[in-house]
Amino acid sequence: MSTEPVPLTGGKSVYCINEFQLKQAFTLASDDPESSPKIQRKIKELEENFNRNEQAAIAFVIIDRLLNTVKKPEI
């Protein structure tokens, strides 16, 4: 297994995250009284227990799963 960092920029774009989405994510992770502590706890755990490549893999897999498991509205 390579220990070289996987580049996170460059190459063909697969996912697009707009500025509004990114801002909302940071607000939820930093300012929301209920969600922020949970998110910060998991981020700290990930940073302490996973290397950079593993963290990137987790991030990309989570984004992909979210895109592919869109909850359909109940009628």
MMTF fields as JSON, N, C-alpha, C and O atoms, coordinates in Angstrom:
{
  "mmtfVersion": "1.0.0",
  "mmtfProducer": "UNKNOWN",
  "numBonds": 299,
  "numAtoms": 300,
  "numGroups": 75,
  "numChains": 1,
  "numModels": 1,
  "chainsPerModel": [1],
  "groupsPerChain": [75],
  "chainIdList": ["A"],
  "bondAtomList": [4, 2, 8, 6, 12, 10, 16, 14, 20, 18, 24, 22, 28, 26, 32, 30, 36, 34, 40, 38, 44, 42, 48, 46, 52, 50, 56, 54, 60, 58, 64, 62, 68, 66, 72, 70, 76, 74, 80, 78, 84, 82, 88, 86, 92, 90, 96, 94, 100, 98, 104, 102, 108, 106, 112, 110, 116, 114, 120, 118, 124, 122, 128, 126, 132, 130, 136, 134, 140, 138, 144, 142, 148, 146, 152, 150, 156, 154, 160, 158, 164, 162, 168, 166, 172, 170, 176, 174, 180, 178, 184, 182, 188, 186, 192, 190, 196, 194, 200, 198, 204, 202, 208, 206, 212, 210, 216, 214, 220, 218, 224, 222, 228, 226, 232, 230, 236, 234, 240, 238, 244, 242, 248, 246, 252, 250, 256, 254, 260, 258, 264, 262, 268, 266, 272, 270, 276, 274, 280, 278, 284, 282, 288, 286, 292, 290, 296, 294],
  "bondOrderList": [1, 1, 1, 1, 1, 1, 1, 1, 1, 1, 1, 1, 1, 1, 1, 1, 1, 1, 1, 1, 1, 1, 1, 1, 1, 1, 1, 1, 1, 1, 1, 1, 1, 1, 1, 1, 1, 1, 1, 1, 1, 1, 1, 1, 1, 1, 1, 1, 1, 1, 1, 1, 1, 1, 1, 1, 1, 1, 1, 1, 1, 1, 1, 1, 1, 1, 1, 1, 1, 1, 1, 1, 1, 1],
  "groupList": [{"groupName": "MET", "atomNameList": ["N", "CA", "C", "O"], "elementList": ["N", "C", "C", "O"], "formalChargeList": [0, 0, 0, 0], "bondAtomList": [1, 0, 2, 1, 3, 2], "bondOrderList": [1, 1, 2], "singleLetterCode": "M", "chemCompType": "L-PEPTIDE LINKING"}, {"groupName": "SER", "atomNameList": ["N", "CA", "C", "O"], "elementList": ["N", "C", "C", "O"], "formalChargeList": [0, 0, 0, 0], "bondAtomList": [1, 0, 2, 1, 3, 2], "bondOrderList": [1, 1, 2], "singleLetterCode": "S", "chemCompType": "L-PEPTIDE LINKING"}, {"groupName": "THR", "atomNameList": ["N", "CA", "C", "O"], "elementList": ["N", "C", "C", "O"], "formalChargeList": [0, 0, 0, 0], "bondAtomList": [1, 0, 2, 1, 3, 2], "bondOrderList": [1, 1, 2], "singleLetterCode": "T", "chemCompType": "L-PEPTIDE LINKING"}, {"groupName": "GLU", "atomNameList": ["N", "CA", "C", "O"], "elementList": ["N", "C", "C", "O"], "formalChargeList": [0, 0, 0, 0], "bondAtomList": [1, 0, 2, 1, 3, 2], "bondOrderList": [1, 1, 2], "singleLetterCode": "E", "chemCompType": "L-PEPTIDE LINKING"}, {"groupName": "PRO", "atomNameList": ["N", "CA", "C", "O"], "elementList": ["N", "C", "C", "O"], "formalChargeList": [0, 0, 0, 0], "bondAtomList": [1, 0, 2, 1, 3, 2], "bondOrderList": [1, 1, 2], "singleLetterCode": "P", "chemCompType": "L-PEPTIDE LINKING"}, {"groupName": "VAL", "atomNameList": ["N", "CA", "C", "O"], "elementList": ["N", "C", "C", "O"], "formalChargeList": [0, 0, 0, 0], "bondAtomList": [1, 0, 2, 1, 3, 2], "bondOrderList": [1, 1, 2], "singleLetterCode": "V", "chemCompType": "L-PEPTIDE LINKING"}, {"groupName": "LEU", "atomNameList": ["N", "CA", "C", "O"], "elementList": ["N", "C", "C", "O"], "formalChargeList": [0, 0, 0, 0], "bondAtomList": [1, 0, 2, 1, 3, 2], "bondOrderList": [1, 1, 2], "singleLetterCode": "L", "chemCompType": "L-PEPTIDE LINKING"}, {"groupName": "GLY", "atomNameList": ["N", "CA", "C", "O"], "elementList": ["N", "C", "C", "O"], "formalChargeList": [0, 0, 0, 0], "bondAtomList": [1, 0, 2, 1, 3, 2], "bondOrderList": [1, 1, 2], "singleLetterCode": "G", "chemCompType": "PEPTIDE LINKING"}, {"groupName": "LYS", "atomNameList": ["N", "CA", "C", "O"], "elementList": ["N", "C", "C", "O"], "formalChargeList": [0, 0, 0, 0], "bondAtomList": [1, 0, 2, 1, 3, 2], "bondOrderList": [1, 1, 2], "singleLetterCode": "K", "chemCompType": "L-PEPTIDE LINKING"}, {"groupName": "TYR", "atomNameList": ["N", "CA", "C", "O"], "elementList": ["N", "C", "C", "O"], "formalChargeList": [0, 0, 0, 0], "bondAtomList": [1, 0, 2, 1, 3, 2], "bondOrderList": [1, 1, 2], "singleLetterCode": "Y", "chemCompType": "L-PEPTIDE LINKING"}, {"groupName": "CYS", "atomNameList": ["N", "CA", "C", "O"], "elementList": ["N", "C", "C", "O"], "formalChargeList": [0, 0, 0, 0], "bondAtomList": [1, 0, 2, 1, 3, 2], "bondOrderList": [1, 1, 2], "singleLetterCode": "C", "chemCompType": "L-PEPTIDE LINKING"}, {"groupName": "ILE", "atomNameList": ["N", "CA", "C", "O"], "elementList": ["N", "C", "C", "O"], "formalChargeList": [0, 0, 0, 0], "bondAtomList": [1, 0, 2, 1, 3, 2], "bondOrderList": [1, 1, 2], "singleLetterCode": "I", "chemCompType": "L-PEPTIDE LINKING"}, {"groupName": "ASN", "atomNameList": ["N", "CA", "C", "O"], "elementList": ["N", "C", "C", "O"], "formalChargeList": [0, 0, 0, 0], "bondAtomList": [1, 0, 2, 1, 3, 2], "bondOrderList": [1, 1, 2], "singleLetterCode": "N", "chemCompType": "L-PEPTIDE LINKING"}, {"groupName": "PHE", "atomNameList": ["N", "CA", "C", "O"], "elementList": ["N", "C", "C", "O"], "formalChargeList": [0, 0, 0, 0], "bondAtomList": [1, 0, 2, 1, 3, 2], "bondOrderList": [1, 1, 2], "singleLetterCode": "F", "chemCompType": "L-PEPTIDE LINKING"}, {"groupName": "GLN", "atomNameList": ["N", "CA", "C", "O"], "elementList": ["N", "C", "C", "O"], "formalChargeList": [0, 0, 0, 0], "bondAtomList": [1, 0, 2, 1, 3, 2], "bondOrderList": [1, 1, 2], "singleLetterCode": "Q", "chemCompType": "L-PEPTIDE LINKING"}, {"groupName": "ALA", "atomNameList": ["N", "CA", "C", "O"], "elementList": ["N", "C", "C", "O"], "formalChargeList": [0, 0, 0, 0], "bondAtomList": [1, 0, 2, 1, 3, 2], "bondOrderList": [1, 1, 2], "singleLetterCode": "A", "chemCompType": "L-PEPTIDE LINKING"}, {"groupName": "ASP", "atomNameList": ["N", "CA", "C", "O"], "elementList": ["N", "C", "C", "O"], "formalChargeList": [0, 0, 0, 0], "bondAtomList": [1, 0, 2, 1, 3, 2], "bondOrderList": [1, 1, 2], "singleLetterCode": "D", "chemCompType": "L-PEPTIDE LINKING"}, {"groupName": "ARG", "atomNameList": ["N", "CA", "C", "O"], "elementList": ["N", "C", "C", "O"], "formalChargeList": [0, 0, 0, 0], "bondAtomList": [1, 0, 2, 1, 3, 2], "bondOrderList": [1, 1, 2], "singleLetterCode": "R", "chemCompType": "L-PEPTIDE LINKING"}],
  "groupTypeList": [0, 1, 2, 3, 4, 5, 4, 6, 2, 7, 7, 8, 1, 5, 9, 10, 11, 12, 3, 13, 14, 6, 8, 14, 15, 13, 2, 6, 15, 1, 16, 16, 4, 3, 1, 1, 4, 8, 11, 14, 17, 8, 11, 8, 3, 6, 3, 3, 12, 13, 12, 17, 12, 3, 14, 15, 15, 11, 15, 13, 5, 11, 11, 16, 17, 6, 6, 12, 2, 5, 8, 8, 4, 3, 11],
  "groupIdList": [1, 2, 3, 4, 5, 6, 7, 8, 9, 10, 11, 12, 13, 14, 15, 16, 17, 18, 19, 20, 21, 22, 23, 24, 25, 26, 27, 28, 29, 30, 31, 32, 33, 34, 35, 36, 37, 38, 39, 40, 41, 42, 43, 44, 45, 46, 47, 48, 49, 50, 51, 52, 53, 54, 55, 56, 57, 58, 59, 60, 61, 62, 63, 64, 65, 66, 67, 68, 69, 70, 71, 72, 73, 74, 75],
  "secStructList": [7, 7, 7, 1, 7, 7, 7, 7, 1, 1, 1, 7, 7, 7, 7, 7, 7, 7, 2, 2, 2, 2, 2, 2, 2, 2, 2, 2, 2, 2, 6, 7, 6, 6, 2, 2, 2, 2, 2, 2, 2, 2, 2, 2, 2, 2, 2, 2, 2, 1, 7, 2, 2, 2, 2, 2, 2, 2, 2, 2, 2, 2, 2, 2, 2, 2, 2, 2, 7, 7, 7, 7, 7, 7, 7],
  "xCoordList": [0.855, 0.0, 0.89, 1.836, 0.58, 1.36, 1.149, 0.035, 2.243, 2.122, 2.147, 2.05, 2.278, 2.247, 0.835, -0.134, 0.705, -0.628, -1.33, -0.721, -2.595, -3.415, -3.774, -4.304, -3.495, -3.854, -5.367, -6.119, -5.796, -7.227, -7.723, -8.927, -6.805, -7.198, -6.647, -5.764, -7.165, -6.719, -7.542, -8.291, -7.408, -8.168, -9.58, -9.995, -10.303, -11.687, -12.594, -12.486, -13.477, -14.409, -15.504, -16.045, -15.818, -16.868, -18.027, -19.188, -17.726, -18.75, -18.588, -17.472, -19.696, -19.661, -20.318, -21.462, -19.577, -20.107, -20.082, -19.018, -21.254, -21.268, -20.958, -20.95, -20.704, -20.313, -21.386, -21.066, -22.642, -23.736, -23.716, -23.834, -23.564, -23.517, -22.349, -22.495, -21.189, -20.007, -20.202, -19.84, -20.776, -21.046, -22.013, -21.8, -23.08, -24.05, -23.398, -23.695, -22.525, -21.839, -20.965, -20.964, -20.228, -19.387, -20.232, -19.857, -21.364, -22.256, -22.784, -22.786, -23.227, -23.734, -22.627, -22.867, -21.42, -20.307, -19.738, -19.109, -19.956, -19.339, -20.308, -19.968, -21.514, -22.411, -23.691, -24.306, -24.103, -25.361, -25.196, -24.317, -26.03, -25.845, -25.992, -25.365, -26.8, -26.984, -25.992, -25.384, -25.838, -25.012, -23.513, -22.707, -23.148, -21.725, -20.892, -19.842, -21.314, -20.489, -20.318, -19.238, -21.367, -21.279, -20.322, -19.473, -20.474, -19.615, -18.169, -17.273, -17.932, -16.557, -15.918, -14.729, -16.693, -16.188, -15.742, -14.674, -16.551, -16.212, -15.024, -14.168, -14.965, -13.823, -12.537, -11.531, -12.567, -11.379, -10.976, -9.794, -11.958, -11.692, -11.075, -10.109, -11.626, -11.087, -9.655, -8.791, -9.406, -8.066, -7.049, -5.872, -7.488, -6.571, -6.313, -5.238, -7.272, -7.186, -6.958, -6.712, -7.036, -6.896, -5.889, -5.835, -5.085, -4.14, -4.879, -6.085, -4.139, -4.74, -5.481, -6.596, -4.89, -5.536, -6.801, -7.802, -6.77, -7.959, -9.067, -10.239, -8.694, -9.685, -10.323, -11.537, -9.511, -10.04, -10.973, -12.031, -10.58, -11.429, -12.774, -13.818, -12.751, -13.998, -14.873, -16.076, -14.272, -15.036, -15.687, -16.869, -14.918, -15.453, -16.533, -17.536, -16.332, -17.325, -18.623, -19.71, -18.52, -19.72, -20.472, -21.694, -19.755, -20.414, -21.1, -22.243, -20.406, -20.991, -22.237, -23.245, -22.171, -23.341, -24.514, -25.661, -24.233, -25.305, -25.958, -27.18, -25.147, -25.694, -26.515, -27.475, -26.139, -26.801, -27.909, -28.549, -28.135, -29.188, -30.133, -30.528, -30.484, -31.402, -32.728, -33.333, -33.161, -34.427, -35.577, -35.669, -36.434, -37.593, -38.674, -38.932, -39.307, -40.37, -41.521, -41.911, -42.063, -43.234, -44.484, -44.637, -45.36, -46.598, -47.745, -48.878],
  "yCoordList": [-1.187, 0.0, 1.236, 1.336, 2.158, 3.376, 4.284, 4.436, 4.878, 5.83, 7.262, 8.208, 7.421, 8.753, 9.312, 8.572, 10.606, 11.189, 11.139, 11.371, 10.838, 10.862, 12.316, 12.987, 12.826, 14.217, 14.41, 13.599, 15.473, 15.745, 16.743, 16.974, 17.334, 18.274, 17.801, 16.945, 18.354, 17.973, 16.818, 16.191, 16.537, 15.445, 15.861, 16.992, 14.932, 15.17, 15.321, 14.552, 16.299, 16.516, 15.456, 15.118, 14.943, 13.948, 14.531, 14.339, 15.232, 15.802, 17.315, 17.831, 18.013, 19.46, 19.871, 19.516, 20.615, 21.146, 22.658, 23.254, 23.278, 24.727, 25.45, 24.85, 26.752, 27.551, 27.554, 27.527, 27.587, 27.586, 26.29, 26.319, 25.153, 23.86, 23.817, 23.352, 24.3, 24.288, 25.188, 24.823, 26.365, 27.286, 26.665, 26.752, 26.037, 25.379, 24.243, 24.052, 23.508, 22.41, 22.947, 22.392, 24.018, 24.601, 25.173, 25.07, 25.772, 26.303, 25.171, 25.286, 24.093, 22.951, 22.362, 22.001, 22.271, 21.666, 22.574, 22.095, 23.886, 24.811, 25.513, 25.803, 25.788, 26.663, 26.024, 26.549, 24.918, 24.305, 23.662, 22.82, 24.049, 23.549, 22.036, 21.442, 21.41, 19.964, 19.19, 18.221, 19.616, 18.873, 19.13, 18.212, 20.353, 20.707, 19.821, 19.334, 19.595, 18.734, 17.316, 16.736, 16.76, 15.408, 15.385, 14.5, 16.376, 16.44, 16.662, 15.985, 17.587, 17.869, 16.651, 16.392, 15.915, 14.699, 13.673, 13.075, 13.476, 12.499, 12.971, 12.166, 14.264, 14.792, 14.563, 14.132, 14.847, 14.641, 13.169, 12.843, 12.285, 10.843, 10.413, 9.65, 10.896, 10.561, 11.055, 10.332, 12.292, 12.859, 12.149, 12.067, 11.644, 10.939, 9.496, 8.962, 8.862, 7.426, 7.025, 5.851, 7.978, 7.66, 8.591, 9.779, 8.043, 8.903, 9.725, 9.57, 10.602, 11.522, 10.78, 11.163, 9.748, 8.993, 8.307, 8.273, 7.763, 7.11, 8.126, 7.846, 9.316, 10.372, 10.783, 10.972, 10.921, 11.288, 10.198, 10.493, 8.937, 7.827, 7.855, 7.674, 8.078, 8.144, 9.286, 9.109, 10.459, 11.617, 11.336, 11.621, 10.777, 10.527, 9.444, 9.554, 8.419, 7.342, 7.854, 7.501, 8.674, 9.242, 10.124, 10.025, 10.987, 11.839, 10.985, 11.252, 9.954, 9.083, 8.375, 8.289, 7.878, 7.194, 8.142, 7.764, 9.376, 10.359, 10.663, 10.788, 10.78, 11.054, 9.893, 10.098, 8.681, 7.498, 6.93, 5.944, 7.536, 7.058, 8.194, 8.343, 8.986, 10.102, 9.53, 8.68, 10.018, 9.551, 10.139, 11.351, 9.268, 9.705, 10.23, 9.643, 11.34, 11.888, 10.929, 10.255, 10.879, 10.018, 10.714, 11.928, 9.938, 10.502, 10.212, 10.603],
  "zCoordList": [0.0, 0.0, 0.0, 0.782, -0.87, -1.002, 0.206, 0.708, 0.653, 1.755, 1.244, 2.025, -0.089, -0.686, -0.579, -0.745, -0.304, -0.227, -1.581, -2.626, -1.539, -2.743, -3.008, -2.121, -4.224, -4.503, -4.464, -5.003, -3.832, -3.697, -4.73, -4.844, -5.482, -6.519, -7.853, -7.902, -8.917, -10.246, -10.766, -10.016, -12.037, -12.63, -12.965, -12.711, -13.536, -13.949, -12.727, -11.772, -12.759, -11.658, -11.671, -12.723, -10.502, -10.364, -9.564, -9.926, -8.493, -7.629, -7.604, -7.657, -7.522, -7.437, -6.116, -5.834, -5.331, -4.076, -4.223, -4.391, -4.16, -4.347, -3.045, -1.97, -3.163, -2.004, -0.918, 0.27, -1.316, -0.34, 0.485, 1.709, -0.211, 0.486, 1.461, 2.591, 1.023, 1.879, 3.093, 4.211, 2.868, 3.976, 4.975, 6.185, 4.472, 5.347, 6.141, 7.32, 5.497, 6.18, 7.32, 8.419, 7.055, 8.106, 9.234, 10.403, 8.897, 9.929, 10.801, 12.026, 10.193, 10.949, 11.829, 12.982, 11.277, 12.007, 13.094, 14.037, 12.963, 13.919, 14.854, 16.001, 14.371, 15.126, 15.638, 16.566, 15.065, 15.481, 16.855, 17.038, 17.824, 19.191, 19.339, 20.216, 18.503, 18.614, 17.745, 18.198, 16.521, 15.569, 15.711, 15.558, 15.999, 16.046, 16.979, 16.558, 18.22, 19.087, 18.542, 18.656, 17.956, 17.388, 16.206, 16.091, 15.325, 14.141, 14.545, 14.04, 15.436, 15.874, 16.536, 16.348, 17.299, 17.952, 16.905, 17.034, 15.886, 14.838, 14.0, 13.634, 13.694, 12.946, 13.726, 13.161, 15.011, 15.845, 15.845, 15.725, 15.98, 15.971, 14.634, 14.612, 13.541, 12.224, 12.074, 11.578, 12.503, 12.366, 13.247, 12.895, 14.374, 15.281, 14.867, 15.141, 14.218, 13.961, 12.508, 12.228, 11.578, 10.165, 9.517, 9.834, 8.603, 7.897, 6.846, 6.656, 6.166, 5.208, 4.095, 3.739, 3.555, 2.478, 2.967, 2.251, 4.168, 4.723, 4.966, 4.712, 5.461, 5.664, 4.344, 4.272, 3.299, 1.985, 1.466, 0.91, 1.648, 1.188, 1.901, 1.273, 3.195, 3.969, 3.46, 3.265, 3.245, 2.772, 1.42, 1.227, 0.482, -0.851, -0.831, -1.535, -0.04, 0.025, 0.654, 0.197, 1.685, 2.315, 1.317, 1.207, 0.589, -0.404, -1.462, -1.833, -1.95, -2.966, -2.443, -3.144, -1.232, -0.654, -0.475, -0.712, -0.057, 0.095, -1.249, -1.339, -2.279, -3.613, -4.153, -4.896, -3.782, -4.331, -3.447, -3.813, -2.303, -1.413, -1.042, 0.114, -2.039, -1.802, -1.326, -1.98, -0.173, 0.392, -0.417, -0.609, -0.876, -1.655, -0.718, 0.332, -1.103, -0.247, -0.113, -1.066, 1.099, 1.342, 0.837, 0.973, 0.261, -0.284, 0.643, 0.364]
}
